Amino acid sequence: MAKKSAYVNGYLVEQDDSGKINVLHQYDEGEVIGSLREIADAIGFAYNADWNTQEFGRQLVKHANGENTADFEGADEKYRVNILDNKKVESFKFAKDGTTKETLYEIYDGYLRTTNFPEGHKGYLDTDDEETRKNLNTRQVGAIVINAINTLNDFWQWWVDLDDSLKYLLLLQWEPSFDYPLPDYDDWNDNEEFEITDSEFDLYDKEGDMGFYLYDLIFDTEEIYWNNTDVPFYHLEKLAQLPHLKKLVMSGVELGDIPDGIVELAKLAKLETLDLSDNSIDAEELEKLHELHDLQQLNISSNFFDEDCDEVAELREALPNCEIEA
């Protein structure tokens, strides 16, 4: 049974309970029936030439006493057959013993290397360093590849689930990196959700330009500037997914009028610079910023409190290493 696994571009990488790393390459949909015949021949299983893919897969798994999945080992190759909930059949071939580590490097070079994983990240692997390639064993390389794939899959799901308002905010920051103009959006009011209505590129195409750009942009985003009151913003805490975000400027965007806006903002624990000037923020809201211990610069001027009020003094005490402009 797989303890950890990850899938990318036709490759399934898994670590079983013993720690062993397996790499399986999935047959294309049009190759599945042929692969089932190959498996049957390899294990000496008699089959009916009239079986369709679903029946063939069911009979093979039944032969192996499996329910929905079964592994098969021939003289030279090892295979897997999966039957999904919709009865669709998937088939895989294992990388041969002795080639797993090199296959892992091929997967990383082919699908993961262009992502800007920072050194020290659990998905970082320097595939050009011969000393690294020599010293890392298969289990170590497999663990890195699994972490890298799952990190990217998590990032993609985060993007898909993100509110359109935050998508637009990020697209605005990333616009110089795109070959496309910003998408359009509907006019909105307080009783409506902000919605992106038209885009020249598919915002949800993982294999297209959005997927190509997304991962590097996530890792490269260190600063966000927002001064557009035409677009609302909700669930600011989701920006915490940006691992290198250090500076956030949100001056004059009526943050004080957004329900839980300061509460959500205070969850961005890695911020070093924060500008919340001219935002209709009340003094009692300042206590929610006490946990931002990494802050070095904070601008809270031109809000609904005096510089010498008790709440500002308490904030200075809570953040002694932060330069506060009130």
Secondary structure, 3 states (H helix, E strand, C coil): CEEEEEEECCEEEEEECCCCEEEEEECCHHHHHHHHHHHHHHHCCCCCCCCCHHHHHHHHHHHCCCCCEEEEECCCCEEEEEECCCCCEEEEEECCCCCHHHHHHHHHHHHHCCCCCCCCCCCCCCCCCHHHHHHCCHHHHHHHHHHHHHHHHHHHHHHHHCCHHHHHHHHHHHHHHCCCCCCEECCCCCCCCCCEEECCCCCCCCCCHHHHHHHHHHHHCCEEECCCCCCCCCCHHHHHHCCCCCEEECCCCCHHHCCCHHHHHCCCCCCCEEECCCCCCEHHHHHHHCCCCCCCEEECCCCECCCCCHHHHHHHHHCCCCEEEC
